[in-house]
Amino acid sequence: MLLPMSPTDSMFLVGESRDHPMHVGGLALFEPPDGADAQAMRAMLDASLTGGAVSSLLSKRARRSVTTLGQWGWEEDVDVDLDHHIRHDALPAPGGITELMELVARLHSGLLDRSRPLWEVHLIEGLSDGRFAVYMKIHHALADGVSALKLLRSALSEDVDATGMPAPWEPLVRERPSLHLVPDAPTTSSGRLDLSAAVLRAARGAAGEAAGMLPAIVGTIDRARRGHGGPLTLSAPKSMLNVPIGGARRFAARAWPLERLRLVAKCADSTINDVVLAMCSGALRTFMGDLDALPEDPLVAMVPVSLRGERQDGKAGNEIGVLMCNLATHLTDPAERFDAVRVSMREGKDAMRTRSSAQILAMSALGTVPLALGMFGLGGPIRPPNVMISNVPGPRKALYWNGARMSALYPLSIPVDGQALNITCTSTDDEIAFGLTGCRRSLPPLAPLLDHLDNELGALEQSVGL
């Protein structure tokens, strides 16, 4: 028996091809505990393979059949061949970050095997500084970036002395089958669920959502027509980023002290996400300007917004809305670009604030139509936004796996036709990492973008008086 898959999740399977892998990934670096080395860490991870235990999320396989009328669903509790899903890799000399990024770019290029659960973990040794790396990729149909980070977080501890911890693919001791209950469901005097009342309330809610959907969509189109921030843009220029892509990937990543971005945000009365977007704005302006490829009109970024509430913390899959941000790359002054980014994001958030999650999803779906058409090889009258920029919140404290400190966490994401570059950020206890994932065929090496991001952070600090 197959469990149904949501239309949002199944879209990532339908839109996937050899040139369009649809998985997200993460690269974590660990410092071995005192008295141990990378070889000892590998031994601990290898020991986890002998047990054969796999979490319920990673024991699901995507499948469709005649009985499902060709629709994708999830087959649960399948046998998992850990020898297939867990791979060992070693870096060539000199074993530096450059060699690590090149290896991970190649690993991120390959498709996941659809006859098996859609994930892989690569244990990477050979780093010259003695650290050990773990690269994990998981299909976007199975988990979005927030879910993938929570999966990794669940295998780590804030206690440096904690031992006997599960590997990232193993179930937690507390893992139990989830119960999907109706929140605040009414009961009768005997304590039984009053299903008639629950059904009526659900029907009233659905009717209210439907009544509010048309005004939400009309308002979205009107805001885009007037050039205001929101889930739709009608003004993204054509650029070197908006081209068909191939399956090979480029990857570059670097981390900065989170406190630097926090201070800029505080001095400018903005958010850390605004600072991230402003850094990307200035970096892309310089990067594309050096290639004589900067459009006259400002670039527009698609910014995913997680819609997960407290009740959804244990839920996998995808719950994402989007905003379109004017990156103001036509402006030469960093302070003016920063201000334009803040205004655009504030307008977009204001447009979403009075809407329900369902209405936001509908508004966001309208904004992603041009990109979705590109995923399926179709064109459209509206150009998609130029670049995807995500900021996925990470752990707020230092994390350890059996005494080994996670010293870095770099995210990898999904370029698509019409968006050859994806920029994803995630924070650890004291750093924020930028992961740049691009199409190898369409884009030059991405390492220069890292230097431009660094320069732009310095310019923003100067602009607010730091």
PyMOL commands that set and color helices and strands:
alter all, ss='L'
color gray80, all
select helices_A, chain A and resi 7-14+38-51+57-59+66-68+82-85+97-109+145-154+195-225+258-267+272-290+310-312+334-353+357-375+447-463
alter helices_A, ss='H'
color red, helices_A
select strands_A, chain A and resi 3-4+23-31+61-63+73-75+86-90+119-125+132-139+249-257+300-306+320-326+387-392+400-401+404-412+421-427+431-439
alter strands_A, ss='S'
color yellow, strands_A
deselect
rebuild
show_as cartoon
